Amino acid sequence: MMYAPHSILTTLDDIMNQDIYGDLPVGHYLTLANDITLHYLDIGSGEDVVIWLHGSGPGASGHSNFKGNYPEFAAAGYRNIVLDLPGFGRSDKPETVHYDLDFFVTCLNHFIRALALPPVTLLGNSLGGAIALGQTLAHPDTVKQLILMAPGGVEERETYFQMEGIQRMVSVYNEGPMDADKMRQVMSLQLFDSSGLTDDILEERAKVAVTQPSNLFSTMMVPNMTSQLHEISVPCLGFWGTNDLFNPPAGTHKFLDNMPQAKFILLNQCGHWVQVEHRDYFNRMCLDFLTHA
């Protein structure tokens, strides 16, 4: 069954949502076969499609994670689908589901099939990287290549919860609704140099955070897929910051040891957000990879 995207801002509810989310850009809604409605931006018109999958931080959205990147890809001739994962951004946030990897992959696969996309490049950061891996393993016919930034899914859950950034995120999130000050406490650990965290960025994410379901992070189970990496044969370009406080940079070696077509770039003076802290370099290396992969 095919589902056509439709523009939002056509009802009173949509207008109210625009107020709730402030200046967060408005793109399209697509209702999937499992009745989850996803919001996404569709930027550029090239034949090659890049789907952008953001991470799991409170208040995250596709735009907030990748606003400094996808316009460059569009200018280079790529179609960019910047997705808000369920539970995030303007997408549905049901309280009745478990936000585990199977759920995210099911939604992504429905999304790709509903838009009748050719094999795509999946570009994922953190949780988004784990979802990209899960999609590639479960539905290899849908994926042409991978770009991963500090991807999840190659450690046990206990390892992640020993990381300083994860511990801070859980602690602050459990204190209740996150305002801009609380958001700064979490996001300052995402970057090696947090001086670039402006009030606008923090407020943008805080507005989304207060709309997120209470079970979002408690049900977010992602298995360790290291033993399956050898099954992935598509080209993969990866990035990791050596100062990452959310995801152990040693995970790089798991990809290099198990994925024959994986290449990873380690950057010093860089935290969990390679695409933000080293934006120009990231954009340049990704576009070169897409051209020659």
C-alpha contacts under 8 A as a table, 3 or more apart, distances in Angstrom:
res1	aa1	res2	aa2	distance
1	M	33	A	7.80
1	M	114	A	7.34
2	M	113	R	7.95
2	M	114	A	5.14
2	M	115	L	7.42
3	Y	30	L	6.99
3	Y	31	T	6.83
3	Y	32	L	7.01
3	Y	114	A	5.51
3	Y	115	L	7.26
4	A	30	L	6.84
4	A	114	A	7.58
4	A	115	L	7.40
5	P	28	H	6.22
5	P	29	Y	5.78
5	P	30	L	4.81
5	P	31	T	7.70
6	H	28	H	5.77
6	H	29	Y	5.76
6	H	30	L	6.76
7	S	10	T	7.33
7	S	27	G	6.82
7	S	28	H	4.90
7	S	29	Y	6.46
8	I	11	T	7.75
8	I	14	D	6.32
8	I	26	V	7.31
8	I	27	G	7.06
8	I	28	H	5.93
8	I	29	Y	6.47
9	L	12	L	7.62
9	L	13	D	7.99
9	L	14	D	4.69
9	L	15	I	5.47
9	L	18	Q	7.80
10	T	14	D	6.38
10	T	15	I	7.59
11	T	14	D	5.18
11	T	15	I	6.49
12	L	15	I	5.11
12	L	16	M	6.19
13	D	16	M	5.05
13	D	17	N	6.14
14	D	17	N	4.99
14	D	18	Q	6.30
15	I	18	Q	5.07
15	I	19	D	6.61
16	M	19	D	5.14
16	M	20	I	6.34
17	N	20	I	4.89
17	N	21	Y	6.19
17	N	90	R	7.98
18	Q	21	Y	5.33
18	Q	22	G	6.01
18	Q	23	D	7.64
18	Q	24	L	7.76
18	Q	26	V	7.77
19	D	22	G	5.14
20	I	207	K	6.81
20	I	208	V	7.93
21	Y	24	L	5.74
21	Y	90	R	7.68
21	Y	204	E	7.37
21	Y	207	K	5.72
21	Y	208	V	6.12
22	G	204	E	7.04
22	G	207	K	7.28
23	D	204	E	7.24
24	L	63	H	7.46
24	L	204	E	6.97
25	P	63	H	7.39
26	V	41	L	7.24
27	G	39	H	6.79
27	G	40	Y	5.63
27	G	41	L	4.61
27	G	42	D	6.93
28	H	39	H	5.56
28	H	40	Y	5.45
28	H	41	L	6.33
28	H	42	D	7.73
29	Y	37	T	6.36
29	Y	38	L	5.53
29	Y	39	H	4.54
29	Y	40	Y	6.54
29	Y	91	S	7.85
30	L	37	T	5.43
30	L	38	L	5.35
30	L	39	H	6.55
30	L	111	F	7.74
31	T	35	D	5.87
31	T	36	I	5.70
31	T	37	T	4.10
31	T	38	L	6.39
32	L	35	D	5.19
32	L	36	I	5.44
32	L	37	T	6.08
32	L	38	L	7.71
32	L	107	C	7.30
32	L	110	H	6.09
32	L	111	F	6.48
32	L	114	A	7.29
33	A	36	I	7.48
33	A	110	H	6.64
34	N	107	C	7.73
36	I	86	P	7.55
36	I	92	D	6.22
36	I	107	C	7.57
37	T	86	P	7.83
37	T	91	S	6.05
37	T	92	D	5.46
38	L	83	L	7.51
38	L	84	D	6.53
38	L	85	L	6.91
38	L	86	P	6.45
38	L	90	R	7.43
38	L	91	S	4.44
38	L	92	D	6.20
39	H	83	L	6.36
39	H	84	D	5.55
39	H	85	L	7.91
39	H	89	G	7.64
39	H	90	R	5.62
39	H	91	S	4.80
40	Y	62	G	7.78
40	Y	81	I	6.43
40	Y	82	V	5.40
40	Y	83	L	4.41
40	Y	84	D	5.83
41	L	80	N	7.66
41	L	81	I	5.61
41	L	82	V	4.97
41	L	83	L	6.55
42	D	79	R	7.10
42	D	80	N	5.70
42	D	81	I	4.67
42	D	82	V	6.51
43	I	70	Y	7.77
43	I	71	P	7.55
43	I	74	A	6.29
43	I	79	R	5.83
43	I	80	N	5.00
43	I	81	I	6.47
43	I	82	V	7.89
44	G	74	A	4.58
44	G	75	A	7.31
44	G	77	G	6.75
44	G	78	Y	5.83
44	G	79	R	4.32
44	G	80	N	5.96
45	S	74	A	7.44
45	S	77	G	6.82
45	S	78	Y	6.28
45	S	79	R	4.77
46	G	49	V	7.05
46	G	74	A	7.79
46	G	77	G	5.00
46	G	78	Y	4.35
46	G	79	R	4.74
47	E	78	Y	6.80
47	E	79	R	6.72
48	D	78	Y	5.58
48	D	79	R	6.14
48	D	120	V	7.01
48	D	121	T	7.93
49	V	78	Y	6.13
49	V	79	R	4.82
49	V	80	N	5.92
49	V	81	I	7.29
49	V	117	L	7.80
49	V	118	P	7.70
49	V	119	P	7.88
49	V	120	V	5.23
49	V	121	T	6.23
50	V	78	Y	7.03
50	V	79	R	6.21
50	V	80	N	4.93
50	V	81	I	6.16
50	V	120	V	5.87
50	V	121	T	4.69
50	V	122	L	5.96
50	V	123	L	6.78
51	I	80	N	6.01
51	I	81	I	4.76
51	I	82	V	5.97
51	I	83	L	7.01
51	I	120	V	6.96
51	I	121	T	6.24
51	I	122	L	5.11
51	I	123	L	6.00
52	W	62	G	6.87
52	W	66	F	7.84
52	W	80	N	7.26
52	W	81	I	6.17
52	W	82	V	4.79
52	W	83	L	5.99
52	W	122	L	6.41
52	W	123	L	4.94
52	W	124	G	6.03
52	W	128	G	7.96
53	L	62	G	6.67
53	L	82	V	7.02
53	L	83	L	6.10
53	L	84	D	7.57
53	L	85	L	7.33
53	L	122	L	7.34
53	L	123	L	5.98
53	L	124	G	4.52
53	L	125	N	6.44
53	L	127	L	7.98
53	L	128	G	4.48
53	L	129	G	7.13
53	L	131	I	7.81
53	L	132	A	7.66
54	H	60	A	7.20
54	H	61	S	6.48
54	H	62	G	5.40
54	H	65	N	6.04
54	H	66	F	7.75
54	H	83	L	7.62
54	H	84	D	7.45
54	H	85	L	7.48
54	H	124	G	6.00
54	H	125	N	5.39
54	H	126	S	7.26
54	H	127	L	6.95
54	H	128	G	4.95
55	G	60	A	6.86
55	G	65	N	7.66
55	G	124	G	7.50
55	G	125	N	5.28
55	G	126	S	4.92
55	G	127	L	4.64
55	G	128	G	5.13
55	G	129	G	7.80
56	S	60	A	6.39
56	S	126	S	7.23
56	S	127	L	5.67
56	S	128	G	7.68
57	G	60	A	5.41
57	G	169	M	7.74
58	P	169	M	7.95
58	P	173	Y	7.70
58	P	183	M	7.90
58	P	205	R	7.23
58	P	206	A	7.79
58	P	208	V	7.83
58	P	209	A	5.32
59	G	88	F	6.75
59	G	89	G	6.98
59	G	204	E	7.74
59	G	205	R	4.20
59	G	206	A	5.72
59	G	207	K	7.03
59	G	208	V	4.59
59	G	209	A	3.95
59	G	210	V	7.69
59	G	212	Q	7.68
60	A	64	S	6.33
60	A	65	N	6.86
60	A	88	F	6.11
60	A	89	G	6.33
60	A	205	R	6.12
60	A	208	V	7.25
60	A	209	A	7.59
61	S	64	S	5.27
61	S	65	N	6.29
61	S	83	L	7.67
61	S	84	D	5.29
61	S	85	L	7.44
61	S	88	F	5.80
61	S	89	G	4.46
61	S	90	R	7.84
61	S	205	R	7.93
62	G	65	N	5.43
62	G	66	F	6.11
62	G	67	K	7.86
62	G	82	V	5.37
62	G	83	L	5.34
62	G	84	D	5.13
62	G	85	L	7.83
62	G	89	G	7.22
63	H	66	F	5.27
63	H	67	K	5.02
63	H	82	V	6.88
64	S	67	K	5.82
64	S	201	I	7.68
64	S	204	E	7.90
64	S	205	R	7.50
65	N	276	V	7.84
66	F	69	N	5.25
66	F	70	Y	6.21
66	F	275	Q	7.28
66	F	276	V	7.71
67	K	70	Y	6.30
67	K	71	P	7.31
68	G	71	P	6.94
68	G	72	E	7.77
68	G	275	Q	7.79
68	G	276	V	7.01
68	G	279	R	6.82
69	N	72	E	5.60
69	N	73	F	6.75
69	N	275	Q	7.16
69	N	279	R	6.96
69	N	283	N	6.26
70	Y	73	F	5.01
70	Y	74	A	6.18
70	Y	80	N	6.56
70	Y	82	V	7.90
71	P	74	A	5.03
71	P	75	A	6.20
72	E	75	A	5.07
72	E	76	A	6.30
72	E	283	N	7.09
73	F	76	A	5.02
73	F	77	G	6.60
73	F	78	Y	5.64
73	F	79	R	7.76
73	F	80	N	7.30
73	F	283	N	7.60
73	F	287	L	7.09
74	A	77	G	5.27
74	A	78	Y	4.93
74	A	79	R	6.07
74	A	80	N	6.54
75	A	78	Y	7.34
76	A	287	L	7.76
84	D	88	F	5.76
84	D	89	G	5.25
84	D	90	R	6.53
84	D	91	S	5.76
85	L	88	F	5.43
85	L	89	G	7.23
85	L	91	S	6.48
85	L	104	F	7.52
86	P	89	G	7.96
86	P	91	S	5.33
86	P	92	D	5.43
86	P	93	K	5.79
86	P	104	F	7.43
86	P	107	C	8.00
87	G	91	S	6.47
87	G	92	D	5.99
87	G	93	K	4.09
87	G	94	P	7.02
87	G	212	Q	5.96
87	G	213	P	6.78
87	G	216	L	6.70
88	F	91	S	5.92
88	F	92	D	7.50
88	F	93	K	6.85
88	F	208	V	7.23
88	F	212	Q	6.66
89	G	208	V	6.01
90	R	208	V	7.97
93	K	211	T	7.93
93	K	212	Q	6.30
93	K	213	P	6.06
94	P	97	V	6.33
94	P	213	P	6.79
95	E	213	P	5.64
95	E	214	S	7.23
95	E	215	N	6.59
95	E	216	L	7.91
98	H	103	F	7.07
98	H	215	N	7.68
98	H	216	L	7.58
98	H	219	T	5.21
98	H	220	M	6.94
99	Y	103	F	6.03
99	Y	104	F	6.89
99	Y	215	N	7.99
99	Y	216	L	6.03
99	Y	217	F	7.51
99	Y	219	T	5.29
99	Y	220	M	4.75
99	Y	221	M	7.03
100	D	103	F	5.45
100	D	104	F	6.56
100	D	219	T	6.21
100	D	220	M	4.64
100	D	221	M	4.53
100	D	222	V	6.03
101	L	104	F	5.18
101	L	105	V	6.07
101	L	130	A	7.75
101	L	131	I	6.51
101	L	134	G	7.24
101	L	220	M	7.36
101	L	221	M	6.32
101	L	222	V	5.24
101	L	223	P	7.52
102	D	105	V	5.18
102	D	106	T	5.98
102	D	134	G	7.88
103	F	106	T	5.14
103	F	107	C	6.28
104	F	107	C	5.18
104	F	108	L	6.17
104	F	131	I	6.61
105	V	108	L	5.00
105	V	109	N	5.96
105	V	131	I	5.97
105	V	134	G	6.31
105	V	135	Q	5.58
106	T	109	N	5.21
106	T	110	H	6.15
107	C	110	H	5.17
107	C	111	F	6.10
108	L	111	F	4.95
108	L	112	I	6.22
108	L	135	Q	7.53
109	N	112	I	5.16
109	N	113	R	6.14
109	N	135	Q	7.04
109	N	139	H	7.68
110	H	113	R	5.20
110	H	114	A	5.88
111	F	114	A	5.16
111	F	115	L	6.32
112	I	115	L	5.46
112	I	116	A	6.22
112	I	117	L	5.72
112	I	142	T	7.59
113	R	116	A	4.89
113	R	117	L	6.54
114	A	117	L	7.92
117	L	120	V	7.20
118	P	142	T	6.91
119	P	141	D	6.63
119	P	142	T	4.45
119	P	143	V	4.71
119	P	144	K	5.01
120	V	142	T	6.31
120	V	143	V	4.93
120	V	144	K	5.12
120	V	145	Q	6.93
121	T	143	V	6.11
121	T	144	K	5.47
121	T	145	Q	4.86
121	T	146	L	5.56
121	T	147	I	7.29
122	L	132	A	5.85
122	L	143	V	6.93
122	L	144	K	7.98
122	L	145	Q	6.60
122	L	146	L	5.09
122	L	147	I	6.27
123	L	128	G	7.60
123	L	129	G	7.06
123	L	132	A	7.18
123	L	146	L	5.97
123	L	147	I	4.56
123	L	148	L	5.78
124	G	127	L	7.35
124	G	128	G	4.18
124	G	129	G	3.93
124	G	130	A	7.47
124	G	131	I	7.48
124	G	132	A	6.16
124	G	147	I	6.45
124	G	148	L	5.07
124	G	149	M	6.25
124	G	151	P	6.98
125	N	128	G	4.79
125	N	129	G	4.85
125	N	148	L	5.96
125	N	149	M	4.61
125	N	150	A	6.09
125	N	151	P	5.68
125	N	273	W	7.91
126	S	129	G	5.06
126	S	130	A	6.59
126	S	148	L	7.98
126	S	149	M	6.38
126	S	150	A	5.29
126	S	151	P	4.19
126	S	152	G	4.91
126	S	247	N	7.71
127	L	130	A	5.07
127	L	131	I	6.29
127	L	151	P	6.46
127	L	152	G	5.34
127	L	153	G	7.74
128	G	131	I	5.03
128	G	132	A	6.15
128	G	151	P	7.04
128	G	152	G	7.64
129	G	132	A	4.97
129	G	133	L	6.29
129	G	148	L	5.45
129	G	149	M	6.68
129	G	150	A	7.27
129	G	151	P	4.19
129	G	152	G	5.85
129	G	153	G	7.77
130	A	133	L	5.07
130	A	134	G	6.15
130	A	151	P	5.59
130	A	152	G	4.65
130	A	153	G	4.87
130	A	222	V	7.52
131	I	134	G	4.92
131	I	135	Q	6.04
132	A	135	Q	5.19
132	A	136	T	6.17
132	A	146	L	7.43
133	L	136	T	5.13
133	L	137	L	6.18
133	L	153	G	7.82
134	G	137	L	5.22
134	G	138	A	6.07
135	Q	138	A	5.22
135	Q	139	H	5.50
135	Q	140	P	7.09
135	Q	143	V	7.87
136	T	139	H	5.34
136	T	140	P	4.62
136	T	141	D	7.89
136	T	142	T	7.31
136	T	143	V	6.01
136	T	232	I	7.02
137	L	140	P	5.83
137	L	228	Q	7.82
137	L	231	E	7.08
137	L	232	I	6.65
139	H	142	T	5.90
139	H	143	V	7.57
140	P	143	V	5.60
141	D	144	K	7.88
143	V	146	L	7.66
143	V	234	V	7.75
144	K	234	V	6.38
144	K	235	P	7.78
145	Q	234	V	5.21
145	Q	235	P	5.11
145	Q	236	C	5.90
146	L	234	V	7.18
146	L	235	P	6.37
146	L	236	C	4.58
146	L	237	L	6.33
147	I	236	C	5.73
147	I	237	L	4.87
147	I	238	G	5.66
147	I	286	C	7.52
148	L	151	P	5.79
148	L	236	C	7.47
148	L	237	L	6.37
148	L	238	G	4.59
148	L	239	F	6.28
149	M	238	G	5.72
149	M	239	F	4.74
149	M	240	W	5.88
149	M	273	W	7.61
149	M	274	V	6.77
149	M	275	Q	7.83
150	A	238	G	7.58
150	A	239	F	6.23
150	A	240	W	4.98
150	A	241	G	7.44
150	A	247	N	6.52
150	A	249	P	7.25
150	A	272	H	6.65
151	P	154	V	7.76
151	P	247	N	7.83
152	G	155	E	7.28
152	G	222	V	7.78
152	G	247	N	7.18
153	G	156	E	7.86
153	G	222	V	5.93
153	G	223	P	5.85
153	G	224	N	4.89
153	G	225	M	5.58
153	G	226	T	7.44
154	V	223	P	7.68
154	V	224	N	4.70
154	V	225	M	5.40
154	V	226	T	5.06
154	V	251	G	6.57
154	V	254	K	7.39
155	E	159	T	6.27
155	E	160	Y	7.08
155	E	223	P	7.79
155	E	224	N	5.19
155	E	225	M	7.90
155	E	226	T	7.66
155	E	251	G	7.60
156	E	159	T	5.42
156	E	160	Y	6.96
156	E	223	P	6.97
156	E	224	N	5.61
157	R	160	Y	5.38
157	R	161	F	6.50
157	R	221	M	7.69
157	R	222	V	7.37
157	R	223	P	7.60
157	R	224	N	7.96
158	E	161	F	5.16
158	E	162	Q	6.49
159	T	162	Q	5.31
159	T	163	M	7.04
160	Y	163	M	5.45
160	Y	166	I	6.72
160	Y	246	F	6.85
160	Y	247	N	6.32
160	Y	248	P	7.76
161	F	164	E	7.90
161	F	166	I	5.71
161	F	167	Q	6.04
162	Q	166	I	7.33
162	Q	167	Q	6.84
163	M	166	I	5.46
163	M	167	Q	6.27
163	M	245	L	5.88
163	M	246	F	5.52
163	M	247	N	6.99
163	M	248	P	7.74
164	E	167	Q	5.19
164	E	168	R	6.19
164	E	245	L	5.68
164	E	246	F	6.69
165	G	168	R	5.17
165	G	169	M	6.13
165	G	186	V	7.08
165	G	189	L	5.82
165	G	190	Q	7.09
165	G	245	L	5.03
165	G	246	F	4.77
166	I	169	M	5.01
166	I	170	V	6.15
166	I	245	L	7.70
166	I	246	F	5.57
167	Q	170	V	5.32
167	Q	171	S	6.11
168	R	171	S	5.11
168	R	172	V	6.10
168	R	185	Q	7.68
168	R	186	V	6.15
169	M	172	V	5.40
169	M	173	Y	5.94
169	M	186	V	5.40
170	V	173	Y	5.12
170	V	174	N	6.06
171	S	174	N	5.34
171	S	175	E	6.72
172	V	175	E	5.28
172	V	176	G	7.53
172	V	178	M	7.68
172	V	182	K	6.63
172	V	185	Q	7.71
172	V	186	V	7.30
173	Y	176	G	5.94
173	Y	177	P	7.19
173	Y	178	M	6.81
177	P	209	A	7.35
177	P	210	V	5.55
178	M	181	D	7.72
178	M	182	K	5.46
178	M	183	M	6.11
178	M	206	A	5.88
178	M	209	A	6.45
178	M	210	V	6.46
179	D	182	K	5.42
179	D	183	M	6.13
179	D	203	E	7.35
179	D	206	A	5.34
179	D	207	K	7.86
180	A	183	M	4.91
180	A	184	R	6.20
180	A	199	D	7.29
180	A	202	L	5.11
180	A	203	E	5.26
180	A	205	R	7.93
180	A	206	A	5.68
181	D	184	R	5.16
181	D	185	Q	6.64
181	D	202	L	7.85
182	K	185	Q	5.13
182	K	186	V	6.79
183	M	186	V	5.33
183	M	187	M	6.04
183	M	202	L	6.07
183	M	205	R	7.59
183	M	206	A	6.50
184	R	187	M	5.08
184	R	188	S	5.58
184	R	197	L	7.61
184	R	202	L	6.53
185	Q	188	S	5.74
185	Q	189	L	7.41
186	V	189	L	5.89
186	V	190	Q	7.25
187	M	190	Q	5.03
187	M	191	L	7.13
187	M	194	S	7.84
187	M	197	L	7.90
188	S	191	L	5.91
188	S	193	D	7.87
188	S	194	S	5.12
188	S	197	L	7.45
189	L	192	F	7.20
189	L	194	S	7.50
189	L	245	L	6.67
189	L	271	G	7.63
190	Q	194	S	7.87
190	Q	244	D	7.20
190	Q	245	L	6.90
190	Q	246	F	7.31
190	Q	271	G	5.62
190	Q	272	H	5.07
190	Q	273	W	6.41
191	L	194	S	5.37
191	L	244	D	7.86
191	L	270	C	6.55
191	L	271	G	4.57
191	L	272	H	6.19
191	L	273	W	6.38
191	L	277	E	7.12
192	F	243	N	6.51
192	F	244	D	7.87
192	F	269	Q	5.79
192	F	270	C	5.06
192	F	271	G	4.81
192	F	277	E	7.90
193	D	196	G	7.17
193	D	269	Q	7.92
193	D	270	C	7.86
193	D	277	E	7.98
194	S	197	L	5.68
195	S	198	T	7.80
197	L	201	I	6.41
197	L	202	L	7.02
198	T	201	I	5.37
198	T	202	L	6.52
199	D	202	L	5.14
199	D	203	E	5.99
200	D	203	E	5.20
200	D	204	E	6.02
201	I	204	E	5.19
201	I	205	R	6.46
202	L	205	R	5.36
202	L	206	A	6.05
203	E	206	A	4.93
203	E	207	K	6.19
204	E	207	K	5.58
204	E	208	V	6.91
205	R	208	V	5.24
205	R	209	A	6.11
206	A	209	A	4.94
206	A	210	V	6.51
207	K	210	V	5.88
207	K	211	T	7.29
208	V	211	T	5.49
208	V	212	Q	6.87
209	A	212	Q	5.42
212	Q	216	L	7.08
213	P	216	L	5.44
214	S	217	F	7.61
215	N	218	S	5.26
215	N	219	T	5.93
216	L	219	T	5.88
216	L	220	M	6.34
217	F	220	M	5.00
224	N	227	S	7.80
225	M	228	Q	5.36
225	M	229	L	6.54
226	T	229	L	5.39
226	T	254	K	6.64
226	T	255	F	7.77
226	T	258	N	7.71
227	S	230	H	7.17
228	Q	231	E	5.64
228	Q	232	I	7.68
229	L	232	I	5.59
229	L	255	F	7.02
229	L	258	N	5.64
229	L	259	M	5.70
230	H	233	S	7.41
230	H	258	N	5.00
230	H	259	M	5.11
230	H	260	P	7.31
231	E	259	M	7.72
232	I	259	M	6.44
233	S	259	M	7.01
233	S	260	P	6.90
233	S	261	Q	6.40
234	V	261	Q	6.56
235	P	261	Q	4.98
235	P	262	A	6.15
235	P	293	A	6.60
236	C	261	Q	6.05
236	C	262	A	4.58
236	C	263	K	6.21
237	L	262	A	5.98
237	L	263	K	5.07
237	L	264	F	5.80
237	L	265	I	7.91
237	L	286	C	7.62
237	L	289	F	7.28
238	G	262	A	7.24
238	G	263	K	6.03
238	G	264	F	4.28
238	G	265	I	6.11
239	F	264	F	5.43
239	F	265	I	4.77
239	F	266	L	5.91
239	F	267	L	7.54
239	F	274	V	6.90
240	W	244	D	7.58
240	W	249	P	6.12
240	W	252	T	7.21
240	W	264	F	7.45
240	W	265	I	6.39
240	W	266	L	4.99
240	W	267	L	6.32
240	W	272	H	7.40
240	W	274	V	6.78
241	G	244	D	5.37
241	G	249	P	6.72
241	G	266	L	5.77
241	G	267	L	4.89
241	G	268	N	5.95
241	G	269	Q	7.14
241	G	270	C	4.52
241	G	271	G	4.99
241	G	272	H	6.16
241	G	273	W	7.62
241	G	274	V	6.34
242	T	249	P	5.84
242	T	266	L	6.46
242	T	267	L	5.98
242	T	268	N	5.19
242	T	269	Q	6.95
242	T	270	C	6.15
242	T	271	G	6.74
243	N	249	P	7.84
243	N	268	N	6.76
243	N	269	Q	6.28
243	N	270	C	5.41
243	N	271	G	4.70
243	N	272	H	7.52
244	D	247	N	6.01
244	D	248	P	6.60
244	D	249	P	6.56
244	D	270	C	6.84
244	D	271	G	4.08
244	D	272	H	4.78
245	L	248	P	7.14
245	L	271	G	6.68
245	L	272	H	6.83
246	F	272	H	6.52
247	N	251	G	7.95
247	N	272	H	7.35
248	P	251	G	5.95
249	P	252	T	5.94
250	A	253	H	5.93
250	A	254	K	7.60
251	G	254	K	5.26
251	G	255	F	6.98
252	T	255	F	5.53
252	T	256	L	6.46
252	T	264	F	6.79
253	H	256	L	4.94
253	H	257	D	5.80
254	K	257	D	5.24
254	K	258	N	6.08
255	F	258	N	5.26
255	F	259	M	5.37
255	F	262	A	6.51
256	L	259	M	5.77
256	L	260	P	7.12
256	L	262	A	5.96
256	L	263	K	6.85
256	L	264	F	7.47
257	D	260	P	7.66
259	M	262	A	5.41
267	L	270	C	5.98
267	L	274	V	7.93
270	C	273	W	7.28
270	C	274	V	6.40
270	C	277	E	6.47
270	C	278	H	7.71
271	G	274	V	6.75
271	G	277	E	7.78
273	W	276	V	5.37
273	W	277	E	6.20
274	V	277	E	5.34
274	V	278	H	5.53
274	V	279	R	7.04
274	V	282	F	7.09
275	Q	278	H	5.68
275	Q	279	R	4.80
275	Q	282	F	5.70
275	Q	283	N	7.56
276	V	279	R	4.96
278	H	281	Y	5.55
278	H	282	F	5.91
279	R	282	F	5.11
279	R	283	N	6.05
280	D	283	N	5.18
280	D	284	R	6.10
281	Y	284	R	5.15
281	Y	285	M	6.10
282	F	285	M	5.32
282	F	286	C	6.05
283	N	286	C	5.26
283	N	287	L	6.15
284	R	287	L	5.34
284	R	288	D	6.20
285	M	288	D	5.11
285	M	289	F	6.14
286	C	289	F	5.00
286	C	290	L	6.16
287	L	290	L	5.05
287	L	291	T	6.14
288	D	291	T	5.14
288	D	292	H	6.28
289	F	292	H	5.30
289	F	293	A	5.43
290	L	293	A	5.54
